[in-house]
Amino acid sequence: MLETKIIAEVIALGALCCNIAGYRQHCMQSFRVYTCFAMALLSTHFFLIDALAASIGCGLAVIRNIVSLRYNNWTITAVFVILNLAPMYWQLVYRDDSWLIVLAYAASIIFTVATLRFNSTSITMRKVFLTAEILSIIYVVLVGSIVGTIYNSFNIIVLLHRLYIAPKSPIP
């Protein structure tokens, strides 16, 4: 059990590294590619620590990010929202999981809509991502993901920096 937890946290460190590289990108397409790798690693991490909602959400994010490289219309967005709602319903009704999973799925849906509807790293997109990151960090803290907490903390810090400090800086 402890060995699996350590392996899961090491995998999450890989996700954090991909994520750091992704946030250094200035092009939305490059950002999506890096976060695709990060989400694949995070999906594995959450699966190993038995946080199924986050594992499914991150797994769907991998597919969503690949699809969003080419397509980003309302139909695709609706399909991915439904793909998030279906397992949430299954977990709540048939597995009798905790309502805590609603946080993970809500964050995943917010990320989905933002990723598929925004084509640039705009201020509005960052504010929407910040909302999803706050929901995510609450979930990962409650499921006990150490590196997941660091991962989401990093994202929140980067988003706050880009929203409130970087715009005032003369250097882009």
C-alpha positions in Angstrom: 0.0 0.0 0.0 2.7 2.5 1.0 4.7 1.5 -2.1 1.8 2.2 -4.4 1.3 5.6 -2.7 5.0 6.4 -3.3 4.8 5.4 -6.9 1.6 7.5 -7.4 3.4 10.5 -5.9 6.4 10.1 -8.2 4.1 9.9 -11.2 2.4 13.1 -10.0 5.9 14.7 -9.9 6.2 13.9 -13.6 2.9 15.5 -14.2 4.0 18.6 -12.2 7.1 18.9 -14.5 5.0 18.7 -17.6 2.6 21.2 -16.2 5.4 23.7 -15.4 6.6 23.4 -19.0 3.0 23.8 -20.2 2.5 27.1 -18.3 5.7 28.5 -19.8 4.0 28.3 -23.3 2.6 31.4 -24.9 0.6 29.5 -27.5 -2.6 27.7 -26.5 -1.9 24.8 -28.8 1.5 24.1 -27.1 -0.1 24.5 -23.7 -2.7 21.9 -24.6 0.0 19.4 -25.7 2.0 19.8 -22.5 -1.1 19.6 -20.3 -2.2 16.5 -22.2 0.9 14.7 -20.9 0.4 16.1 -17.4 -3.2 14.9 -17.4 -2.2 11.4 -18.5 0.2 11.2 -15.6 -2.3 12.7 -13.1 -5.0 10.2 -14.3 -2.6 7.4 -13.4 -1.7 9.0 -10.1 -5.3 9.4 -9.0 -6.2 5.9 -10.1 -3.4 4.6 -7.9 -4.6 6.5 -4.9 -8.2 5.4 -5.6 -9.5 8.8 -6.4 -11.6 7.6 -9.3 -13.4 10.9 -10.1 -10.1 12.7 -10.6 -8.7 9.8 -12.5 -11.7 9.8 -14.9 -11.7 13.6 -15.2 -7.9 13.7 -16.0 -8.3 10.8 -18.4 -11.0 12.6 -20.3 -8.8 15.8 -20.2 -6.2 13.9 -22.2 -8.7 13.0 -24.9 -10.2 16.5 -24.8 -6.9 18.2 -25.2 -6.0 16.0 -28.2 -9.4 16.7 -29.8 -9.1 20.5 -29.0 -6.0 20.7 -31.1 -8.2 20.4 -34.1 -11.8 20.9 -33.1 -13.4 23.2 -30.6 -17.1 23.7 -31.3 -20.2 23.6 -29.1 -21.0 20.0 -30.1 -17.6 18.7 -29.0 -18.0 20.7 -25.8 -21.4 19.2 -25.1 -20.1 15.7 -25.7 -17.2 16.1 -23.2 -19.6 17.7 -20.6 -21.8 14.6 -20.9 -18.7 12.3 -20.7 -18.0 14.0 -17.4 -21.6 13.8 -16.1 -22.1 10.1 -16.9 -19.4 8.7 -14.6 -20.3 11.2 -11.9 -23.9 9.9 -12.0 -22.7 6.3 -12.0 -20.4 6.9 -9.0 -23.1 8.7 -7.0 -25.9 6.4 -7.8 -24.4 2.9 -8.3 -21.2 3.1 -6.3 -22.6 5.3 -3.6 -19.4 7.4 -3.6 -19.1 10.5 -1.5 -20.5 13.8 -2.7 -16.9 15.0 -2.6 -16.6 13.7 -6.2 -18.8 16.6 -7.4 -15.9 18.9 -6.8 -13.7 16.9 -9.1 -16.3 16.6 -11.8 -17.3 20.3 -11.5 -13.6 21.3 -12.0 -13.3 18.9 -14.9 -16.4 20.4 -16.6 -15.1 23.9 -16.1 -11.7 23.0 -17.5 -13.5 21.3 -20.4 -15.6 24.3 -21.4 -12.7 26.7 -21.0 -10.3 24.5 -22.9 -12.7 24.0 -25.8 -14.1 27.5 -26.0 -11.1 29.7 -25.5 -8.4 29.8 -28.2 -6.0 32.1 -26.4 -4.6 32.5 -23.0 -6.9 35.4 -22.2 -7.6 37.0 -18.8 -11.1 35.5 -18.9 -9.8 32.0 -19.6 -7.4 32.4 -16.7 -10.1 33.5 -14.3 -12.2 30.5 -15.3 -9.2 28.1 -14.9 -8.6 29.7 -11.4 -12.2 28.7 -10.4 -11.6 25.1 -11.5 -8.2 25.0 -9.8 -9.8 26.1 -6.5 -12.3 23.3 -6.8 -9.5 20.9 -7.7 -7.3 21.8 -4.8 -10.1 21.3 -2.3 -10.7 17.8 -3.7 -7.0 16.8 -3.9 -6.4 17.9 -0.3 -9.4 15.9 0.9 -8.3 12.7 -1.0 -4.8 13.1 0.4 -2.8 13.7 -2.8 0.4 15.4 -1.7 1.9 16.2 -5.1 -1.6 16.8 -6.4 -1.9 19.6 -3.8 1.5 21.0 -4.9 0.4 20.7 -8.5 -2.8 22.7 -8.0 -1.1 25.2 -5.7 1.5 25.8 -8.5 -1.3 26.4 -11.0 -3.2 28.8 -8.7 0.0 30.8 -8.1 0.8 31.0 -11.8 -2.7 32.0 -12.6 -2.8 34.7 -9.9 0.6 35.9 -11.1 -0.5 36.2 -14.7 -3.8 37.8 -13.7 -2.6 40.4 -11.2 1.2 40.8 -11.3 2.3 40.1 -14.9 -0.1 42.6 -16.5 1.5 45.4 -14.5 5.0 44.3 -15.5 6.7 46.0 -18.5 8.1 42.6 -19.6 5.6 40.4 -21.4 
